Amino acid sequence: MRAITALGARGYSVGHVRGQGSRGVRASDWEGQNVRIETLVLPEVAEKILEHLTREYFQNFAVIAYTQDAAVVRGEKYT
């Protein structure tokens, strides 16, 4: 989360999640829990965050990252 804010995000949300993917279902909690991190940022900030994730995490962790257009109600809170 420090990197996300250092790269320009003004905030984020974190939640614990469960699921199944290309690596199957996690059989135990000893490895730690899955988390979802969400943030609303400008496209250039999103690109910086994705580059950081690619460089630091993709090789050794089961990371999924994606971008999605969003229409923000009360968008003035984020400028």
N, C-alpha and C positions, 0 to 999 in steps of 0.2 A: 504494500500500500504506500510505503514511503516513495518508491520509484514512481508510482502512478501520479502522486501529487507533485513530485519533483519535476515530472515531465509536463505538467500543466493542468491536470485535472483539479477541479475545485472541491470535489467530494466523490464519494463512492458508497456503495452498499455491498455488504458481504453476507452471504447466507450459506448454511450447510445444506448440501444436496446429496441425493442418492441416484443411482442409475446404472445402466449397462451400456457398454460401448465396445469398441474394437478390441479392447483388452479384457472384456468380460465383466463380471460383477466382482467387486472387491469382497473377498471372503471374510475379512476381519478388520477390526479397527486398529490393529497394531501399527499399520503404516500411516495412520492419520486419516482424517476425514476429507471428503471432497468438498470443495468450496466453489461458489460462484461469486465472482466480483463483477459488479456492473458500475459503469460510470457514463455520464453524458458529457461529451466533449466535442470540440470542433474537429473537423476532419484532419487538420494538420497535427493536432494533439493525439488523435487516434493513431495516426501513422507512427508517431514517435513511440507510443506505448506498444504497438504491435512489433516494431523493430526491436525494442527492449525484450519483449517476451520471446521473440524468435532467437535472439542472441543468447539469452540467459537461461531459458527454461525448456524450449522445445526438444532439445537433444536428450535430456535425461528425465523428463517428467511427462505425464499424460495430460497435456494442456490442449484445450480447445479454445481458440480465440476467433471472434467474428465481429463484424461491424454491421450496423443496421441503422437505416435512416429513422429519425424520430421527430415527431411533431410535439413540441413541449408546450404545455399549457403554463402560463405564468413564466414564460421564458426570460423575462426581465430579471428574474432572480439569479440567472446564470451568466449575466453579462457584467 
